[in-house]
């Protein structure tokens, strides 16, 4: 059985390399990345940056089976506010 850990276990501003090393050292096989307002994965993170993060996970021998986000806690997909709904849909697309 494989086991993984989520970046929800760390502060939003943790360095990905530091957290991935801790996860690998703890014996995890995979990591759930998390997008937030701050940190290395945000709405402004480019595809090229994401590919570098993927390569970093590969270098640590970690799989990325899922991605989470802090952003939907404060941006509801079913909000009565159209701007909030549109932003949340953008978060999901990203």
Helices and strands as residue ranges (DSSP letters): E 4-6, G 7-9, H 16-25, E 30-35, H 47-60, E 67-69, G 71-73, H 82-93
